[in-house]
Amino acid sequence: MQFGIVRSNAPGCEPTCPEWISADGSIETGTPALFKRLLKALGGRKLPIIVNSPGGSVDAALQLGRMIRKNRFDIAVGKTKFTGCPPGMDFCQPGEGATYFGITSDSGAMCNSACPLMFAGGVRRLAGGQAYVGVHQITTTYFPTRRQYRTTYQTMRGRKYRVTTEYITQGDSYKVYKMSKSLERRLAAYFSDMGVEKGVLLTMKNTPASAIHQLELQNMLRMKLVTSGDYSGLLTLASICRANPMPENCREMKSPTDKARQVANVAQTKPPSSESEPPSGGSESRLVLCTDTDGKSKLVVSTLGEACPVPGGAETWPAWSGGTVGRPYTSTDVKP
C-alpha cells in the first residue's frame, strides 16, 4: 500500500482546499511502518483517509485500524486520481504539506478481504456511491518447521565438553481456510472495540475464501461497519471548505503572487529607515523605486509626487506611485 497527502485541484478551489490521505494498494506486513512515517510527516494534522485496497495481511490491517482510531481519522472507500504536482507550486515543496494534486471518485473503488479491518478503525466510515466492500473467510498460511538436535563432544585442555547443535528443516507451506478459535476471538474483540456489530465477522466466516461477499449498504449500516451512506466526496469536495465551521482538512494556501503582495504590504507599514527620506507631514506616502548612488534600484518611502534624485544630481525623474505592488517603473534610469 502506498500513502500520499493529496490536495484537491478542483476548479475554483484555491486558495482554501480540502486535503486528504490517499491509501492505495494491498496491505503488506511493512504497511504499518509506512503509515507511521506518514503520521510523522503530518505533524499532528487530522486528515481523512481515502482507501482503495484488495486486502492483504490481517495482522497489518488490524495494526492500521488501531492507529487510525488512535488518531481519530475519518475514512472513506474511494479512488484518488492524481494530477501531478506542477513545478513552482509552493504547497508541493518539501515541508509545505501536500505532495500531490488530485480528486476522488467512488467508481471502481474497493475495500476487500482484510481491508474492512483497517476500514473499521475510522471514526466516520463512508462507503456509498459505487464503492465495493467485500469480505470472505480468512486464509491462514502455515510454514512448518522441524527441529533436530545433534550432540557431539569436544576435548579442550584435557577436559571433555558436550556440544549440542540445532538443525531446523523448513517444510512445505500449506494454507488453512477455516478460521481458528483464537483468531475468531481476536477479531471479535477488535470489532467490538471499534463499535462494529458481530454480523461482519459472521459473514466473513460463512463466505468461502475462494469467493467474496459484497456487503450491501443497508447491511453495513445495520452492522455499523459504515456510519452513513455518503460517498468519499463528503470528505474531499471543494465545496466542504465553504461550510461554517470549516472542516479540519481544509487549508488556505497563498499563491506566490499573494505572498509577494503580502510581503510588500507589510513593508509599507514599517517606519522609514535612516536612508529613506521622511514623508512630509500630512501627505500620503508610498513605497517608490529610486536609483541609488551605486546605480542599483531600491525601494524607499517617499511622498506621492516627489522626485527621486538621479546620482550626480544632474536631473530628477518622477517617483512611481502606482497602486499595484510589483508594477515596474518604466524609466531607463531605473533597473526593474
Summary of the structure (lengths in Angstrom):
residues: 336
radius of gyration: 32.4
end to end distance: 50.4
largest distance: 109.1
contacts: 968
relative contact order: 0.13
helix: 25%
strand: 30%
